[in-house]
Amino acid sequence: MRHNNAGRRLGRTTSHRVAMFRNMVTSFLDHEKITTTDAKAKELRSIAEKMITLGKKGDLHAMRQAASYIRDKKVVTKLFTAIAPRYKERAGGYTRIIKLGLRPGDNAPLSVIELVEEQLETQVPKKAAPKKTAAKTAAPKEISKPEAVTAAEAKTITEAVDNTAEPADV
């Protein structure tokens, strides 16, 4: 029986597993999207959502708790200033896991875990477009472009302009 034994062991010792997830959370919050195996992504999801919840609290104690787990101070700052305010109105579910398929080398199932982007703009239903008449749908007339002038024609044009510009000698 597995009572009170939450989480996957992933074939690693406890210290290795904890260090791996600390590195993965740091990378995930820094890049906002990483590719990993399905099992690691599912475990990473709960840790990352806890960090974002700490970021939403925003107080000093929460910042210190996040800094004790996340390995980079710049990522902690990014979490509290950029990532957490994005999800201020959201009650949870900050991450999304998308399955990619099997890894060629060892046939392991791969996934992308990414932050869910907020949809700020609401979609307005489109009004029915008025029916177009035949005159409005006719293609506009194309403006004719000047044709290319060859070098010989350009020379004769410049000679003609030069001849007219000179005053006549009497």
N, C-alpha and C positions, 0 to 999 in steps of 0.2 A: 504494500500500500504506500502511496505517495502523499500522505497527509502532511500538510504544511511544508511541502517541498516544491515551491513554485520555481519556474524558470528552467531553462535548458542548460545542460552541462557542456554541450558542444565538444566533448572529448578533450577538455582542458582542465588544468588544475584551477583552483579557486583564484589564486593570485594572478595567473595568466588571463583568466576570463575577465576579472575585474579590470585589469590593465587594458585589455583589448577593448572593452566597452567604454572606458574613459577616453581612449584614443579615438574610437569611432564617433562618440558623441561630440568631441571637440571638432573633428573633421566635418561631421554632418552639420553642425551649427555654423561652421565657417563657410562651407560651400553651399549649404542649403539643399544638397542633393548628392547622394553617393550610391554606388552600385556594390552590392554584396549578395551573399546567399540568402535564401528565403528565411532560414531559421535565425540567422544573425539579425536580419532586418526586423523580424517580428519581436525579438528581444530588445533591439535598439529603440523601437517605437515607444515602449513604455518609459524608458529612461529619458529619451528626448522630450517627451510630453511633460514629464515631471520637471525638467529643467525650464521649459517654456512657462509652466505654471509658476515656478519660482520667479521667473523674469516678470510675470504679470503682477506679482505682489509688489516688487520694486523697492522694498525697504532694504536697509543695510544687512539685516540678518539673512534675508533671502539671497542677497548678493554674495555674502560670505559662504552660504551653503552651496551655491552654484559654483563658486570659485574653488571649493574644496574638492569638487568632482571634475570640473572642466580644467584642462591642463594649460590653457593659454588665456592670459588676462585680456588680450584684445578680443577674444571670442566671447568672454564674459561681458565685456563692455558692449559688444555688438548685440548680444542676447538681450540685454536690459534696455538698450537705446533704440535698436532697429527692429528686432524680431518680435519681442513681446508686445510692443504697442500695436503691431499689426493685428494681433489676435485679442485685443482688448475686449471686444464684444462677443467673442466666441467662447463657448463653454467647454470645449475640448475637441479632440480630433484634429490636431494640428498637422499631422503627417499623413502621407499617402504611400502605399506600397503597390508598385506595379511590377508584375511578373514579366521577366524578359525571355525565359526559356532556359536551356541547358548550356552550361559552360563547356566549350569544346575539349578542354584538357581532361577533366575528371568527371564530366557529366553531372556536375552539381547544379541544382536549380538556382538561377540568378534572379535578383529583383533590384529595382531602383526604389529607394526610399527618399521622399522629397517632402518639403514643406508645402502645405496646401496654400495656394494663393487666394486671397480674398477677391471676390467679385464686387467691386465698389459700385459699378453702374448697373442699374436695373434696366431690363429690356422693356422698351415701350412697344406695344403692339403697333404694327404698321397700319396706316390708314389705306383704304382701297385707293389705288391710283386711278385718276380719271382716265376715261377712254380717250385715246389719241385719234385725231382725225388724220386723213391721208396727207393733208398739207403739212402737218407738223412732223409726220414720220419720214417725210422725204429727206434724202441725204443732202446736206449742205453742199453748195457748189465749191469746188476746190479752186483755190487761187493759183493761177499759173505762175510757175517759178521761172525766173530768167534762165535762158539756156546758157550753157557753158560757152565761153568765147575761146577760140583757139589762139595760139600765140601769134600766128600770121595776121589774124583779124585784129588782135589787140595792137599790133605794130602799125597797121594801116589807120586805125582809129586815132592813135596818138599822133601820127604824122599829120592827119587831117586837122586835129585840134591845134597842133603847133603852127601849121600854115595859116590858120585863121587868126591866130593870136598875134602874129607879126604884123607891124604896120607896113603899108605899101610904100616903097621908095619911089619918089618921083624924079 
